[in-house]
Structure formats: structure tokens, C-alpha cells
Amino acid sequence: MLLKDNYGIKADREIKEGVQGMCNLSDVIEERGIEKGIEKGLEALVITCKSLHCTKEDTAKRLYMLHHFENDETAMEKVNLYW
């Protein structure tokens, strides 16, 4: 076992559970970071479309096509949020 061989630490059940919990936490943190990055990208796209004088409807269509929203209404919600 890596902990025992490298550090002389016997990995009992409590340590294994603690390590598993830390791994789960890092997965959650990573997922939140990805979600934040996607939102920042959506915001930037909406702002760019607005600065190029696109309509809200055209911007929503672009979001829908590029980001595979469930429907046009969901894309329009994002446009309204960042417009």
C-alpha cells in the first residue's frame, strides 16, 4: 500500500474514509469551478452579442445552438440575465 510503503502509515478504515471524503470534496470543487467557467463564458458571449447590436432573440438562438440548452426559453433566460 502506498501510504505504508512510502510513509510508514498504516491505512486503516478511518484513514481510507477520510481520503475518500477528501476526493469527493475535490470533485465537488472541480465541478463548481467548471460551472463558474461556463457561466462566465455565457456572460461574455451575451455581452459580445449585445455590443455587436445583435437582438436578444438572435443571441438566445446562438446560445441554444452552441450550448445545447434544453429549449429556447432557457437560453433566453440566460440572455435576459446578462443583457
PDB file as gemmi writes it, atoms N, CA and C in Angstrom:
CRYST1    1.000    1.000    1.000  90.00  90.00  90.00 P 1                      
ATOM      1  N   MET A   1       0.845  -1.172   0.000  1.00  0.00           N  
ATOM      2  CA  MET A   1       0.000   0.000   0.000  1.00  0.00           C  
ATOM      3  C   MET A   1       0.894   1.240   0.000  1.00  0.00           C  
ATOM      4  N   LEU A   2       0.509   2.239  -0.712  1.00  0.00           N  
ATOM      5  CA  LEU A   2       1.322   3.434  -0.921  1.00  0.00           C  
ATOM      6  C   LEU A   2       1.635   4.170   0.374  1.00  0.00           C  
ATOM      7  N   LEU A   3       0.659   4.398   1.221  1.00  0.00           N  
ATOM      8  CA  LEU A   3       0.906   5.123   2.467  1.00  0.00           C  
ATOM      9  C   LEU A   3       1.888   4.370   3.362  1.00  0.00           C  
ATOM     10  N   LYS A   4       1.703   3.069   3.451  1.00  0.00           N  
ATOM     11  CA  LYS A   4       2.569   2.277   4.323  1.00  0.00           C  
ATOM     12  C   LYS A   4       3.979   2.195   3.748  1.00  0.00           C  
ATOM     13  N   ASP A   5       4.074   1.923   2.456  1.00  0.00           N  
ATOM     14  CA  ASP A   5       5.382   1.765   1.818  1.00  0.00           C  
ATOM     15  C   ASP A   5       6.182   3.076   1.798  1.00  0.00           C  
ATOM     16  N   ASN A   6       5.532   4.159   1.480  1.00  0.00           N  
ATOM     17  CA  ASN A   6       6.237   5.434   1.323  1.00  0.00           C  
ATOM     18  C   ASN A   6       6.389   6.223   2.620  1.00  0.00           C  
ATOM     19  N   TYR A   7       5.406   6.110   3.509  1.00  0.00           N  
ATOM     20  CA  TYR A   7       5.407   6.978   4.690  1.00  0.00           C  
ATOM     21  C   TYR A   7       5.316   6.237   6.019  1.00  0.00           C  
ATOM     22  N   GLY A   8       5.203   4.924   5.953  1.00  0.00           N  
ATOM     23  CA  GLY A   8       5.102   4.149   7.171  1.00  0.00           C  
ATOM     24  C   GLY A   8       3.777   4.330   7.903  1.00  0.00           C  
ATOM     25  N   ILE A   9       2.738   4.735   7.181  1.00  0.00           N  
ATOM     26  CA  ILE A   9       1.424   4.953   7.775  1.00  0.00           C  
ATOM     27  C   ILE A   9       0.521   3.794   7.393  1.00  0.00           C  
ATOM     28  N   LYS A  10      -0.036   3.172   8.387  1.00  0.00           N  
ATOM     29  CA  LYS A  10      -0.975   2.089   8.135  1.00  0.00           C  
ATOM     30  C   LYS A  10      -2.335   2.709   7.825  1.00  0.00           C  
ATOM     31  N   ALA A  11      -2.870   2.378   6.666  1.00  0.00           N  
ATOM     32  CA  ALA A  11      -4.139   2.949   6.229  1.00  0.00           C  
ATOM     33  C   ALA A  11      -5.281   2.108   6.784  1.00  0.00           C  
ATOM     34  N   ASP A  12      -5.791   2.519   7.921  1.00  0.00           N  
ATOM     35  CA  ASP A  12      -6.939   1.815   8.480  1.00  0.00           C  
ATOM     36  C   ASP A  12      -8.222   2.359   7.851  1.00  0.00           C  
ATOM     37  N   ARG A  13      -9.331   1.852   8.283  1.00  0.00           N  
ATOM     38  CA  ARG A  13     -10.624   2.222   7.710  1.00  0.00           C  
ATOM     39  C   ARG A  13     -10.891   3.726   7.858  1.00  0.00           C  
ATOM     40  N   GLU A  14     -10.565   4.278   8.994  1.00  0.00           N  
ATOM     41  CA  GLU A  14     -10.814   5.703   9.238  1.00  0.00           C  
ATOM     42  C   GLU A  14     -10.024   6.579   8.268  1.00  0.00           C  
ATOM     43  N   ILE A  15      -8.775   6.230   8.049  1.00  0.00           N  
ATOM     44  CA  ILE A  15      -7.947   6.999   7.106  1.00  0.00           C  
ATOM     45  C   ILE A  15      -8.486   6.839   5.689  1.00  0.00           C  
ATOM     46  N   LYS A  16      -8.863   5.628   5.319  1.00  0.00           N  
ATOM     47  CA  LYS A  16      -9.411   5.402   3.974  1.00  0.00           C  
ATOM     48  C   LYS A  16     -10.678   6.215   3.761  1.00  0.00           C  
ATOM     49  N   GLU A  17     -11.547   6.268   4.773  1.00  0.00           N  
ATOM     50  CA  GLU A  17     -12.780   7.045   4.665  1.00  0.00           C  
ATOM     51  C   GLU A  17     -12.468   8.544   4.558  1.00  0.00           C  
ATOM     52  N   GLY A  18     -11.471   8.987   5.318  1.00  0.00           N  
ATOM     53  CA  GLY A  18     -11.077  10.394   5.250  1.00  0.00           C  
ATOM     54  C   GLY A  18     -10.541  10.768   3.883  1.00  0.00           C  
ATOM     55  N   VAL A  19      -9.719   9.898   3.320  1.00  0.00           N  
ATOM     56  CA  VAL A  19      -9.160  10.141   1.987  1.00  0.00           C  
ATOM     57  C   VAL A  19     -10.288  10.147   0.951  1.00  0.00           C  
ATOM     58  N   GLN A  20     -11.217   9.231   1.073  1.00  0.00           N  
ATOM     59  CA  GLN A  20     -12.349   9.172   0.140  1.00  0.00           C  
ATOM     60  C   GLN A  20     -13.176  10.453   0.234  1.00  0.00           C  
ATOM     61  N   GLY A  21     -13.382  10.938   1.447  1.00  0.00           N  
ATOM     62  CA  GLY A  21     -14.126  12.178   1.635  1.00  0.00           C  
ATOM     63  C   GLY A  21     -13.424  13.362   1.000  1.00  0.00           C  
ATOM     64  N   MET A  22     -12.107  13.408   1.121  1.00  0.00           N  
ATOM     65  CA  MET A  22     -11.341  14.496   0.505  1.00  0.00           C  
ATOM     66  C   MET A  22     -11.425  14.419  -1.013  1.00  0.00           C  
ATOM     67  N   CYS A  23     -11.392  13.211  -1.553  1.00  0.00           N  
ATOM     68  CA  CYS A  23     -11.508  13.042  -3.006  1.00  0.00           C  
ATOM     69  C   CYS A  23     -12.880  13.502  -3.485  1.00  0.00           C  
ATOM     70  N   ASN A  24     -13.927  13.146  -2.736  1.00  0.00           N  
ATOM     71  CA  ASN A  24     -15.276  13.578  -3.105  1.00  0.00           C  
ATOM     72  C   ASN A  24     -15.382  15.097  -3.061  1.00  0.00           C  
ATOM     73  N   LEU A  25     -14.792  15.707  -2.054  1.00  0.00           N  
ATOM     74  CA  LEU A  25     -14.818  17.163  -1.926  1.00  0.00           C  
ATOM     75  C   LEU A  25     -14.101  17.819  -3.097  1.00  0.00           C  
ATOM     76  N   SER A  26     -12.970  17.262  -3.487  1.00  0.00           N  
ATOM     77  CA  SER A  26     -12.241  17.856  -4.614  1.00  0.00           C  
ATOM     78  C   SER A  26     -13.047  17.732  -5.901  1.00  0.00           C  
ATOM     79  N   ASP A  27     -13.806  16.655  -6.060  1.00  0.00           N  
ATOM     80  CA  ASP A  27     -14.673  16.511  -7.234  1.00  0.00           C  
ATOM     81  C   ASP A  27     -15.748  17.595  -7.254  1.00  0.00           C  
ATOM     82  N   VAL A  28     -16.338  17.872  -6.096  1.00  0.00           N  
ATOM     83  CA  VAL A  28     -17.365  18.912  -5.988  1.00  0.00           C  
ATOM     84  C   VAL A  28     -16.765  20.280  -6.308  1.00  0.00           C  
ATOM     85  N   ILE A  29     -15.596  20.562  -5.778  1.00  0.00           N  
ATOM     86  CA  ILE A  29     -14.930  21.838  -6.032  1.00  0.00           C  
ATOM     87  C   ILE A  29     -14.620  21.989  -7.521  1.00  0.00           C  
ATOM     88  N   GLU A  30     -14.138  20.929  -8.131  1.00  0.00           N  
ATOM     89  CA  GLU A  30     -13.838  20.966  -9.562  1.00  0.00           C  
ATOM     90  C   GLU A  30     -15.109  21.231 -10.368  1.00  0.00           C  
ATOM     91  N   GLU A  31     -16.183  20.556 -10.033  1.00  0.00           N  
ATOM     92  CA  GLU A  31     -17.446  20.731 -10.752  1.00  0.00           C  
ATOM     93  C   GLU A  31     -17.954  22.166 -10.623  1.00  0.00           C  
ATOM     94  N   ARG A  32     -17.846  22.736  -9.446  1.00  0.00           N  
ATOM     95  CA  ARG A  32     -18.269  24.131  -9.248  1.00  0.00           C  
ATOM     96  C   ARG A  32     -17.420  25.071 -10.093  1.00  0.00           C  
ATOM     97  N   GLY A  33     -16.136  24.799 -10.173  1.00  0.00           N  
ATOM     98  CA  GLY A  33     -15.248  25.628 -10.995  1.00  0.00           C  
ATOM     99  C   GLY A  33     -15.620  25.556 -12.466  1.00  0.00           C  
ATOM    100  N   ILE A  34     -15.944  24.374 -12.918  1.00  0.00           N  
ATOM    101  CA  ILE A  34     -16.361  24.201 -14.319  1.00  0.00           C  
ATOM    102  C   ILE A  34     -17.648  24.975 -14.576  1.00  0.00           C  
ATOM    103  N   GLU A  35     -18.608  24.846 -13.668  1.00  0.00           N  
ATOM    104  CA  GLU A  35     -19.879  25.561 -13.822  1.00  0.00           C  
ATOM    105  C   GLU A  35     -19.670  27.074 -13.850  1.00  0.00           C  
ATOM    106  N   LYS A  36     -18.791  27.567 -12.972  1.00  0.00           N  
ATOM    107  CA  LYS A  36     -18.494  29.008 -12.962  1.00  0.00           C  
ATOM    108  C   LYS A  36     -17.871  29.439 -14.289  1.00  0.00           C  
ATOM    109  N   GLY A  37     -16.972  28.635 -14.804  1.00  0.00           N  
ATOM    110  CA  GLY A  37     -16.322  28.955 -16.075  1.00  0.00           C  
ATOM    111  C   GLY A  37     -17.311  28.993 -17.226  1.00  0.00           C  
ATOM    112  N   ILE A  38     -18.244  28.051 -17.234  1.00  0.00           N  
ATOM    113  CA  ILE A  38     -19.274  28.033 -18.275  1.00  0.00           C  
ATOM    114  C   ILE A  38     -20.133  29.284 -18.174  1.00  0.00           C  
ATOM    115  N   GLU A  39     -20.529  29.644 -16.969  1.00  0.00           N  
ATOM    116  CA  GLU A  39     -21.348  30.843 -16.780  1.00  0.00           C  
ATOM    117  C   GLU A  39     -20.613  32.097 -17.239  1.00  0.00           C  
ATOM    118  N   LYS A  40     -19.324  32.197 -16.918  1.00  0.00           N  
ATOM    119  CA  LYS A  40     -18.531  33.353 -17.363  1.00  0.00           C  
ATOM    120  C   LYS A  40     -18.477  33.410 -18.892  1.00  0.00           C  
ATOM    121  N   GLY A  41     -18.350  32.246 -19.520  1.00  0.00           N  
ATOM    122  CA  GLY A  41     -18.336  32.199 -20.982  1.00  0.00           C  
ATOM    123  C   GLY A  41     -19.663  32.615 -21.579  1.00  0.00           C  
ATOM    124  N   LEU A  42     -20.761  32.173 -20.966  1.00  0.00           N  
ATOM    125  CA  LEU A  42     -22.090  32.574 -21.443  1.00  0.00           C  
ATOM    126  C   LEU A  42     -22.283  34.079 -21.298  1.00  0.00           C  
ATOM    127  N   GLU A  43     -21.859  34.600 -20.157  1.00  0.00           N  
ATOM    128  CA  GLU A  43     -21.965  36.037 -19.919  1.00  0.00           C  
ATOM    129  C   GLU A  43     -21.174  36.816 -20.970  1.00  0.00           C  
ATOM    130  N   ALA A  44     -19.967  36.378 -21.248  1.00  0.00           N  
ATOM    131  CA  ALA A  44     -19.121  37.056 -22.242  1.00  0.00           C  
ATOM    132  C   ALA A  44     -19.752  37.000 -23.627  1.00  0.00           C  
ATOM    133  N   LEU A  45     -20.348  35.874 -23.971  1.00  0.00           N  
ATOM    134  CA  LEU A  45     -20.985  35.745 -25.283  1.00  0.00           C  
ATOM    135  C   LEU A  45     -22.177  36.690 -25.404  1.00  0.00           C  
ATOM    136  N   VAL A  46     -22.986  36.775 -24.361  1.00  0.00           N  
ATOM    137  CA  VAL A  46     -24.142  37.671 -24.383  1.00  0.00           C  
ATOM    138  C   VAL A  46     -23.677  39.131 -24.496  1.00  0.00           C  
ATOM    139  N   ILE A  47     -22.689  39.491 -23.717  1.00  0.00           N  
ATOM    140  CA  ILE A  47     -22.181  40.864 -23.760  1.00  0.00           C  
ATOM    141  C   ILE A  47     -21.601  41.187 -25.135  1.00  0.00           C  
ATOM    142  N   THR A  48     -20.893  40.239 -25.719  1.00  0.00           N  
ATOM    143  CA  THR A  48     -20.326  40.446 -27.057  1.00  0.00           C  
ATOM    144  C   THR A  48     -21.433  40.617 -28.093  1.00  0.00           C  
ATOM    145  N   CYS A  49     -22.435  39.766 -28.037  1.00  0.00           N  
ATOM    146  CA  CYS A  49     -23.547  39.875 -28.989  1.00  0.00           C  
ATOM    147  C   CYS A  49     -24.251  41.224 -28.841  1.00  0.00           C  
ATOM    148  N   LYS A  50     -24.450  41.638 -27.601  1.00  0.00           N  
ATOM    149  CA  LYS A  50     -25.096  42.935 -27.357  1.00  0.00           C  
ATOM    150  C   LYS A  50     -24.258  44.070 -27.940  1.00  0.00           C  
ATOM    151  N   SER A  51     -22.939  44.002 -27.737  1.00  0.00           N  
ATOM    152  CA  SER A  51     -22.067  45.069 -28.246  1.00  0.00           C  
ATOM    153  C   SER A  51     -22.025  45.083 -29.771  1.00  0.00           C  
ATOM    154  N   LEU A  52     -22.342  43.955 -30.391  1.00  0.00           N  
ATOM    155  CA  LEU A  52     -22.390  43.876 -31.856  1.00  0.00           C  
ATOM    156  C   LEU A  52     -23.796  44.161 -32.392  1.00  0.00           C  
ATOM    157  N   HIS A  53     -24.675  44.608 -31.495  1.00  0.00           N  
ATOM    158  CA  HIS A  53     -26.044  45.005 -31.841  1.00  0.00           C  
ATOM    159  C   HIS A  53     -26.904  43.839 -32.317  1.00  0.00           C  
ATOM    160  N   CYS A  54     -26.614  42.663 -31.824  1.00  0.00           N  
ATOM    161  CA  CYS A  54     -27.491  41.519 -32.080  1.00  0.00           C  
ATOM    162  C   CYS A  54     -28.750  41.697 -31.242  1.00  0.00           C  
ATOM    163  N   THR A  55     -29.835  41.128 -31.703  1.00  0.00           N  
ATOM    164  CA  THR A  55     -31.051  41.174 -30.900  1.00  0.00           C  
ATOM    165  C   THR A  55     -30.971  40.117 -29.798  1.00  0.00           C  
ATOM    166  N   LYS A  56     -31.806  40.271 -28.798  1.00  0.00           N  
ATOM    167  CA  LYS A  56     -31.858  39.256 -27.738  1.00  0.00           C  
ATOM    168  C   LYS A  56     -32.245  37.903 -28.316  1.00  0.00           C  
ATOM    169  N   GLU A  57     -33.162  37.914 -29.265  1.00  0.00           N  
ATOM    170  CA  GLU A  57     -33.633  36.665 -29.866  1.00  0.00           C  
ATOM    171  C   GLU A  57     -32.505  35.951 -30.620  1.00  0.00           C  
ATOM    172  N   ASP A  58     -31.732  36.719 -31.406  1.00  0.00           N  
ATOM    173  CA  ASP A  58     -30.605  36.115 -32.131  1.00  0.00           C  
ATOM    174  C   ASP A  58     -29.550  35.590 -31.158  1.00  0.00           C  
ATOM    175  N   THR A  59     -29.322  36.334 -30.094  1.00  0.00           N  
ATOM    176  CA  THR A  59     -28.350  35.909 -29.089  1.00  0.00           C  
ATOM    177  C   THR A  59     -28.819  34.614 -28.426  1.00  0.00           C  
ATOM    178  N   ALA A  60     -30.099  34.537 -28.101  1.00  0.00           N  
ATOM    179  CA  ALA A  60     -30.646  33.313 -27.492  1.00  0.00           C  
ATOM    180  C   ALA A  60     -30.507  32.130 -28.445  1.00  0.00           C  
ATOM    181  N   LYS A  61     -30.737  32.355 -29.734  1.00  0.00           N  
ATOM    182  CA  LYS A  61     -30.578  31.276 -30.719  1.00  0.00           C  
ATOM    183  C   LYS A  61     -29.132  30.787 -30.756  1.00  0.00           C  
ATOM    184  N   ARG A  62     -28.198  31.721 -30.681  1.00  0.00           N  
ATOM    185  CA  ARG A  62     -26.783  31.339 -30.676  1.00  0.00           C  
ATOM    186  C   ARG A  62     -26.442  30.508 -29.429  1.00  0.00           C  
ATOM    187  N   LEU A  63     -26.938  30.975 -28.290  1.00  0.00           N  
ATOM    188  CA  LEU A  63     -26.706  30.212 -27.053  1.00  0.00           C  
ATOM    189  C   LEU A  63     -27.305  28.826 -27.158  1.00  0.00           C  
ATOM    190  N   TYR A  64     -28.510  28.759 -27.668  1.00  0.00           N  
ATOM    191  CA  TYR A  64     -29.208  27.474 -27.805  1.00  0.00           C  
ATOM    192  C   TYR A  64     -28.411  26.521 -28.697  1.00  0.00           C  
ATOM    193  N   MET A  65     -27.921  27.024 -29.812  1.00  0.00           N  
ATOM    194  CA  MET A  65     -27.182  26.175 -30.753  1.00  0.00           C  
ATOM    195  C   MET A  65     -25.813  25.769 -30.200  1.00  0.00           C  
ATOM    196  N   LEU A  66     -25.125  26.710 -29.577  1.00  0.00           N  
ATOM    197  CA  LEU A  66     -23.759  26.450 -29.121  1.00  0.00           C  
ATOM    198  C   LEU A  66     -23.683  25.658 -27.815  1.00  0.00           C  
ATOM    199  N   HIS A  67     -24.647  25.875 -26.936  1.00  0.00           N  
ATOM    200  CA  HIS A  67     -24.538  25.300 -25.600  1.00  0.00           C  
ATOM    201  C   HIS A  67     -25.592  24.258 -25.282  1.00  0.00           C  
ATOM    202  N   HIS A  68     -26.370  23.874 -26.268  1.00  0.00           N  
ATOM    203  CA  HIS A  68     -27.314  22.767 -26.132  1.00  0.00           C  
ATOM    204  C   HIS A  68     -28.252  22.927 -24.932  1.00  0.00           C  
ATOM    205  N   PHE A  69     -28.844  24.110 -24.807  1.00  0.00           N  
ATOM    206  CA  PHE A  69     -29.847  24.304 -23.776  1.00  0.00           C  
ATOM    207  C   PHE A  69     -31.046  23.421 -24.076  1.00  0.00           C  
ATOM    208  N   GLU A  70     -31.835  23.149 -23.056  1.00  0.00           N  
ATOM    209  CA  GLU A  70     -33.000  22.285 -23.233  1.00  0.00           C  
ATOM    210  C   GLU A  70     -33.996  22.873 -24.225  1.00  0.00           C  
ATOM    211  N   ASN A  71     -34.121  24.198 -24.210  1.00  0.00           N  
ATOM    212  CA  ASN A  71     -35.061  24.856 -25.115  1.00  0.00           C  
ATOM    213  C   ASN A  71     -34.672  26.323 -25.281  1.00  0.00           C  
ATOM    214  N   ASP A  72     -35.388  26.998 -26.179  1.00  0.00           N  
ATOM    215  CA  ASP A  72     -35.103  28.420 -26.432  1.00  0.00           C  
ATOM    216  C   ASP A  72     -35.361  29.277 -25.198  1.00  0.00           C  
ATOM    217  N   GLU A  73     -36.354  28.892 -24.401  1.00  0.00           N  
ATOM    218  CA  GLU A  73     -36.699  29.680 -23.218  1.00  0.00           C  
ATOM    219  C   GLU A  73     -35.555  29.705 -22.211  1.00  0.00           C  
ATOM    220  N   THR A  74     -34.897  28.579 -22.026  1.00  0.00           N  
ATOM    221  CA  THR A  74     -33.762  28.516 -21.104  1.00  0.00           C  
ATOM    222  C   THR A  74     -32.636  29.410 -21.600  1.00  0.00           C  
ATOM    223  N   ALA A  75     -32.395  29.394 -22.895  1.00  0.00           N  
ATOM    224  CA  ALA A  75     -31.362  30.257 -23.476  1.00  0.00           C  
ATOM    225  C   ALA A  75     -31.749  31.723 -23.298  1.00  0.00           C  
ATOM    226  N   MET A  76     -33.023  32.047 -23.497  1.00  0.00           N  
ATOM    227  CA  MET A  76     -33.476  33.435 -23.347  1.00  0.00           C  
ATOM    228  C   MET A  76     -33.351  33.895 -21.895  1.00  0.00           C  
ATOM    229  N   GLU A  77     -33.532  33.001 -20.939  1.00  0.00           N  
ATOM    230  CA  GLU A  77     -33.335  33.353 -19.527  1.00  0.00           C  
ATOM    231  C   GLU A  77     -31.892  33.804 -19.288  1.00  0.00           C  
ATOM    232  N   LYS A  78     -30.944  33.103 -19.878  1.00  0.00           N  
ATOM    233  CA  LYS A  78     -29.528  33.489 -19.736  1.00  0.00           C  
ATOM    234  C   LYS A  78     -29.270  34.830 -20.408  1.00  0.00           C  
ATOM    235  N   VAL A  79     -29.866  35.038 -21.571  1.00  0.00           N  
ATOM    236  CA  VAL A  79     -29.682  36.319 -22.261  1.00  0.00           C  
ATOM    237  C   VAL A  79     -30.214  37.444 -21.385  1.00  0.00           C  
ATOM    238  N   ASN A  80     -31.414  37.270 -20.846  1.00  0.00           N  
ATOM    239  CA  ASN A  80     -32.001  38.308 -20.001  1.00  0.00           C  
ATOM    240  C   ASN A  80     -31.172  38.541 -18.737  1.00  0.00           C  
ATOM    241  N   LEU A  81     -30.559  37.495 -18.227  1.00  0.00           N  
ATOM    242  CA  LEU A  81     -29.749  37.615 -17.032  1.00  0.00           C  
ATOM    243  C   LEU A  81     -28.516  38.496 -17.262  1.00  0.00           C  
ATOM    244  N   TYR A  82     -27.883  38.340 -18.405  1.00  0.00           N  
ATOM    245  CA  TYR A  82     -26.614  39.033 -18.673  1.00  0.00           C  
ATOM    246  C   TYR A  82     -26.739  40.232 -19.594  1.00  0.00           C  
ATOM    247  N   TRP A  83     -27.923  40.484 -20.157  1.00  0.00           N  
ATOM    248  CA  TRP A  83     -28.099  41.589 -21.092  1.00  0.00           C  
ATOM    249  C   TRP A  83     -27.949  42.888 -20.347  1.00  0.00           C  
TER     250      TRP A  83                                                      
END                                                                             
